[in-house]
């Protein structure tokens, strides 16, 4: 019986070693909404993390939007930041509505902070509704 356990343990170890070897050969990959993509340039993400994070700080969304036109990562976050900025301007009018306006502005502030954190982590975070509007932005200057 112990010989059978020994054989089972060896097979388990071999399976684990094969999986580790396969994972090592694949190398690191970025994920966008659970889809592994090889065409995302890791160097672009690493180089433009700070610029992408600026996208979620009100009017500063224009800096990466106009300054980093060649970076897909910075443009992705800048377009979302621009839409978020427009929503924040509209919400500024609503802030005078008791409770609703304040809660709405608080929610936008939380979304902005989350956007900064996600951009600094190199993530392609699609903000619900905001992302859909940001896809429609096409700047050909």
matplotlib code that plots the C-alpha trace (Angstrom):
import matplotlib.pyplot as plt

x = [0.0, 2.8, 4.4, 1.1, 1.1, 4.7, 3.7, 0.7, 2.9, 5.5, 2.7, 1.4, 4.9, 5.4, 2.1, 3.0, 6.4, 4.9, 2.5, 5.3, 7.4, 4.4, 3.8, 7.4, 7.6, 4.5, 6.0, 4.1, 0.9, -1.4, -5.1, -7.9, -11.2, -10.1, -8.7, -5.0, -3.6, -0.1, -0.4, -0.4, 3.1, 4.3, 6.9, 4.1, 2.2, 5.3, 6.4, 3.0, 1.5, 2.0, 0.6, -2.4, -3.0, -3.3, -6.3, -8.6, -7.6, -10.2, -8.9, -5.5, -7.1, -6.1, -2.4, -2.2, -5.0, -3.1, 0.5, 0.7, -1.1, 1.1, 0.4, -2.7, -2.6, -2.5, -5.2, -7.4, -7.4, -7.4, -10.6, -12.3, -10.9, -12.3, -15.8, -15.5, -14.5, -17.6, -19.8, -18.1, -18.9, -22.6, -22.5, -21.3, -24.7, -26.4, -24.4, -26.9, -29.6, -29.5, -28.0, -28.3, -25.8, -23.3, -23.6, -23.1, -20.0, -18.6, -19.2, -17.4, -14.5, -14.2, -14.3, -11.5, -9.3, -9.9, -8.9, -5.7, -4.8, -5.7, -3.7, -0.7, -1.1, -1.0, -4.6, -7.0, -10.0, -13.3, -15.5, -19.1, -21.0, -18.0, -16.0, -18.9, -19.0, -15.2, -15.0, -16.9, -14.1, -11.8, -9.3, -7.6, -5.6]
y = [0.0, 2.4, 1.6, 2.7, 6.0, 6.6, 6.2, 8.5, 11.1, 10.9, 11.4, 14.4, 15.9, 15.3, 17.0, 20.0, 20.2, 20.1, 22.9, 25.0, 24.5, 25.5, 28.7, 29.6, 29.4, 31.5, 34.4, 37.4, 38.5, 41.4, 40.9, 43.1, 41.9, 38.3, 38.2, 37.6, 39.8, 39.6, 42.8, 45.1, 46.6, 46.2, 48.9, 51.4, 50.6, 50.9, 54.2, 55.9, 54.8, 58.2, 60.0, 57.7, 58.3, 62.1, 61.3, 61.0, 64.3, 66.7, 69.0, 67.2, 64.6, 66.9, 66.4, 62.7, 63.1, 65.7, 64.9, 61.1, 60.5, 57.5, 55.6, 53.4, 52.9, 56.7, 57.4, 54.7, 56.3, 59.9, 59.3, 57.9, 60.7, 63.3, 61.7, 61.6, 65.2, 66.2, 64.2, 65.9, 69.4, 68.4, 66.9, 70.3, 71.7, 68.8, 69.3, 71.9, 69.2, 68.0, 64.5, 63.3, 65.8, 65.2, 61.4, 61.7, 63.8, 61.4, 58.5, 60.3, 61.1, 57.4, 56.4, 59.0, 57.6, 54.1, 55.2, 56.6, 53.4, 51.2, 53.2, 53.2, 49.4, 49.2, 47.9, 48.6, 49.3, 49.8, 52.1, 51.1, 53.5, 55.9, 53.5, 53.2, 57.0, 57.2, 54.8, 57.4, 60.0, 60.2, 63.0, 63.5, 66.7]
z = [0.0, 0.8, -2.6, -4.3, -2.3, -3.3, -7.0, -6.6, -4.9, -7.8, -10.4, -8.5, -8.3, -12.0, -12.8, -10.6, -12.2, -15.7, -14.8, -13.4, -16.5, -18.7, -16.6, -16.8, -20.5, -21.0, -19.1, -17.6, -19.2, -18.6, -18.3, -19.5, -18.1, -17.8, -21.4, -21.7, -24.4, -25.9, -27.9, -24.8, -24.5, -20.9, -21.5, -22.5, -19.3, -17.1, -18.8, -18.6, -15.3, -13.7, -16.7, -16.8, -13.1, -13.8, -15.9, -12.9, -11.3, -12.8, -15.5, -15.5, -17.7, -20.6, -19.9, -21.0, -23.5, -25.5, -24.4, -24.7, -27.9, -28.8, -25.6, -25.7, -21.9, -21.2, -23.8, -22.4, -18.9, -20.2, -22.2, -19.1, -17.1, -19.5, -19.3, -15.5, -15.5, -17.5, -15.2, -12.2, -13.7, -14.1, -10.6, -9.3, -10.1, -8.3, -5.1, -3.9, -3.8, -0.1, 0.4, -3.2, -4.5, -1.7, -2.1, -5.9, -5.5, -2.9, -5.3, -8.0, -5.7, -4.8, -8.5, -9.2, -6.4, -7.6, -11.1, -9.8, -7.9, -10.8, -13.3, -10.9, -10.8, -14.5, -14.8, -17.7, -15.5, -17.4, -15.3, -15.8, -18.1, -18.2, -20.4, -22.8, -23.3, -23.5, -26.4, -28.5, -28.0, -31.0, -31.1, -34.4, -33.9]

ax = plt.figure().add_subplot(projection="3d")
ax.plot(x, y, z, "-o")
ax.set_aspect("equal")
plt.show()
